[in-house]
Amino acid sequence: MTGRAVAVLLAAGAGSRLGRGPKALLPHHGRPLVEHVAGVLVAGGCDEVVVVLGAEAVRVAAAADLTTARVVVNPDWATGMGSSLRAGVATAREPRDGEAPARVVVAHVDQPGVTPADVARLLAAHRPGRVTASRWADAPAPHAAAPESGRPRWAHPLVLDAALAAPAAASAVGDAGARAFLRAHADLVDVVTHPGDGRDVDTEADLDLLA
């Protein structure tokens, strides 16, 4: 599929559960994690990255080299991921050099295991007018399925047709992200399976992902 792909990298959280400050600043290969993930998105085929910051935004922006990205600061980051998704998608959908994006990629900063090949796989599989979500081959339950509904549990990163990005973001409440939108429009969702488990860095036990 052709057309610009703009990524929204959600990196606004305070990392309170982990207790080490914003996850965006966790060290990975000698650089802040937000810088690493932004680079992965570009290497995987995204034409541009919109980085949404919130907690300690000034400190994160000073520590990470985000000069090739568009940085958006969400003043409402403490209300949950939904407000950051709305801020990021609004910016991502703005035309650049007269061209609006065809696809919006949504990624989380706390997934250091995502590779450029994973991003490229999603972009290659995406079809106009649809959503392409990730599934991780080695993900433990409950990531592999949602037992309460029998529906697949969709994971990040995911690709939204640009026309679907705004209503998906508008549906986001608290930390639920676009989950309600995906469930309501399950017939529009395609799934791409990646190798690995797609783990987030949520607890001390996950810090091995940063080694």
C-alpha positions as CSV (number, residue, x, y, z in Angstrom):
1,M,0.0,0.0,0.0
2,T,1.2,3.5,-0.8
3,G,0.6,6.8,1.0
4,R,2.3,8.4,3.9
5,A,2.4,6.5,7.2
6,V,2.7,8.6,10.3
7,A,3.4,7.0,13.7
8,V,2.0,8.2,17.0
9,L,4.4,7.1,19.8
10,L,2.7,7.3,23.2
11,A,5.3,8.2,25.7
12,A,3.5,10.5,28.2
13,G,3.2,8.2,31.2
14,A,4.9,8.7,34.6
15,G,5.9,5.0,34.9
16,S,4.4,5.0,38.4
17,R,3.9,1.2,38.5
18,L,7.6,0.6,37.7
19,G,8.7,3.4,40.0
20,R,11.7,4.5,37.9
21,G,10.3,7.7,36.4
22,P,8.9,8.1,32.9
23,K,9.4,5.0,30.8
24,A,10.5,7.2,28.0
25,L,13.7,7.8,29.8
26,L,14.6,4.2,30.6
27,P,18.1,3.5,29.2
28,H,18.2,1.1,26.2
29,H,21.4,0.6,24.2
30,G,22.8,3.7,25.8
31,R,20.0,6.0,24.8
32,P,16.5,6.9,26.2
33,L,13.9,4.3,25.3
34,V,11.7,6.9,23.5
35,E,14.6,7.7,21.2
36,H,15.1,4.0,20.4
37,V,11.4,3.3,19.7
38,A,11.1,6.4,17.5
39,G,14.0,5.1,15.5
40,V,12.5,1.7,15.1
41,L,9.3,3.2,13.7
42,V,11.2,5.1,11.1
43,A,13.4,2.2,10.2
44,G,10.3,0.0,9.8
45,G,8.9,2.4,7.2
46,C,7.0,5.2,8.9
47,D,7.5,8.5,7.2
48,E,7.3,10.5,10.3
49,V,6.9,10.0,14.1
50,V,4.7,12.1,16.4
51,V,6.0,11.6,20.0
52,V,3.5,12.4,22.7
53,L,5.1,13.4,26.0
54,G,3.5,14.3,29.3
55,A,5.2,13.5,32.6
56,E,8.5,15.3,33.0
57,A,8.2,16.4,29.3
58,V,10.9,19.0,29.6
59,R,13.4,16.5,31.0
60,V,12.5,13.8,28.4
61,A,12.8,16.3,25.5
62,A,16.2,17.4,26.8
63,A,17.6,13.9,27.3
64,A,16.4,12.3,24.0
65,D,17.3,13.2,20.5
66,L,13.9,13.7,18.9
67,T,14.9,16.3,16.4
68,T,13.5,14.3,13.5
69,A,10.1,13.8,15.2
70,R,7.2,16.1,15.9
71,V,6.9,16.4,19.7
72,V,3.5,17.0,21.3
73,V,3.1,17.7,25.0
74,N,-0.2,16.5,26.4
75,P,-1.1,18.6,29.5
76,D,-3.8,16.1,30.4
77,W,-1.5,13.0,30.4
78,A,-2.5,12.1,34.0
79,T,-6.0,11.4,32.8
80,G,-4.8,8.3,31.0
81,M,-3.6,7.1,27.6
82,G,-6.8,8.2,25.9
83,S,-6.0,11.9,26.0
84,S,-2.5,11.2,24.6
85,L,-3.9,9.2,21.8
86,R,-6.3,12.0,20.9
87,A,-3.5,14.6,21.0
88,G,-1.1,12.4,18.9
89,V,-3.7,11.5,16.3
90,A,-4.8,15.1,15.8
91,T,-1.3,16.1,15.1
92,A,-0.5,13.0,12.9
93,R,-3.5,13.7,10.6
94,E,-2.3,17.2,9.8
95,P,-1.1,17.5,6.2
96,R,2.6,17.9,5.7
97,D,3.9,19.5,2.5
98,G,0.4,19.4,1.2
99,E,0.0,15.6,1.8
100,A,-2.2,14.1,4.5
101,P,-1.3,10.6,5.8
102,A,-3.0,7.5,4.5
103,R,-2.1,5.5,7.6
104,V,-1.6,6.2,11.3
105,V,0.6,3.8,13.3
106,V,0.0,3.7,17.0
107,A,2.9,2.4,19.2
108,H,3.8,2.4,22.9
109,V,7.1,3.5,24.2
110,D,7.4,0.6,26.7
111,Q,7.7,-2.1,24.0
112,P,11.5,-2.2,23.4
113,G,11.2,-5.6,21.7
114,V,9.4,-4.3,18.7
115,T,11.7,-4.4,15.7
116,P,11.7,-2.6,12.3
117,A,10.7,-5.9,10.7
118,D,7.6,-6.0,12.9
119,V,6.6,-2.5,11.8
120,A,7.3,-3.2,8.2
121,R,5.2,-6.4,8.4
122,L,2.2,-4.4,9.7
123,L,2.6,-1.7,7.0
124,A,2.9,-4.3,4.2
125,A,-0.2,-6.1,5.4
126,H,-2.4,-3.0,5.9
127,R,-5.4,-2.5,3.5
128,P,-7.2,0.8,2.9
129,G,-10.2,1.4,5.1
130,R,-9.1,-1.1,7.7
131,V,-7.1,-1.6,10.9
132,T,-4.1,-3.9,11.2
133,A,-3.2,-5.0,14.7
134,S,-0.4,-7.0,16.1
135,R,-0.6,-10.4,17.7
136,W,2.5,-11.9,19.4
137,A,3.2,-15.6,18.8
138,D,4.7,-16.2,22.2
139,A,2.5,-13.8,24.3
140,P,1.1,-15.5,27.4
141,A,-2.6,-15.4,28.2
142,P,-4.5,-13.1,28.5
143,H,-2.7,-11.3,25.6
144,A,-3.4,-14.2,23.2
145,A,-7.2,-14.1,23.6
146,A,-10.0,-12.5,25.5
147,P,-11.8,-15.4,27.2
148,E,-14.8,-13.2,28.2
149,S,-15.7,-12.5,24.6
150,G,-14.0,-15.1,22.5
151,R,-12.6,-12.3,20.3
152,P,-8.9,-12.0,19.6
153,R,-7.1,-9.5,21.9
154,W,-5.4,-7.0,19.7
155,A,-2.0,-5.7,20.6
156,H,0.3,-2.8,19.6
157,P,1.7,-1.6,17.4
158,L,-1.3,-1.2,15.2
159,V,-2.1,0.6,11.9
160,L,-5.2,2.6,11.4
161,D,-6.5,3.9,8.1
162,A,-6.3,7.7,8.5
163,A,-10.1,8.0,8.2
164,L,-10.5,5.7,11.1
165,A,-7.9,7.2,13.3
166,A,-10.0,10.2,14.4
167,P,-13.0,8.2,15.6
168,A,-10.8,5.6,17.2
169,A,-9.0,8.3,19.2
170,A,-12.3,10.0,20.0
171,S,-13.5,6.8,21.6
172,A,-10.5,6.5,23.9
173,V,-11.4,6.9,27.6
174,G,-8.9,6.8,30.5
175,D,-6.2,4.1,29.8
176,A,-8.4,2.0,27.5
177,G,-7.1,3.5,24.3
178,A,-9.0,2.5,21.2
179,R,-10.1,-0.8,22.7
180,A,-13.8,0.1,22.5
181,F,-13.5,1.2,18.9
182,L,-11.8,-2.0,17.9
183,R,-14.4,-4.2,19.6
184,A,-17.2,-2.2,18.0
185,H,-15.6,-2.5,14.6
186,A,-14.1,-6.0,14.8
187,D,-15.0,-6.7,11.2
188,L,-12.5,-4.1,10.1
189,V,-9.6,-5.5,12.1
190,D,-6.9,-7.6,10.5
191,V,-4.3,-9.3,12.6
192,V,-0.6,-9.8,11.9
193,T,1.4,-12.3,14.0
194,H,4.9,-11.4,15.0
195,P,7.6,-13.6,16.5
196,G,8.3,-12.9,20.2
197,D,6.0,-12.0,23.1
198,G,5.7,-8.2,22.6
199,R,6.0,-7.6,26.4
200,D,5.7,-4.2,27.9
201,V,8.2,-2.9,30.5
202,D,5.7,-2.8,33.4
203,T,7.5,-4.2,36.5
204,E,11.0,-4.9,37.7
205,A,10.7,-8.4,36.2
206,D,10.5,-6.9,32.8
207,L,13.7,-4.9,33.0
208,D,15.5,-7.8,31.2
209,L,13.9,-6.4,28.0
210,L,16.3,-3.4,28.3
211,A,19.5,-5.5,28.6
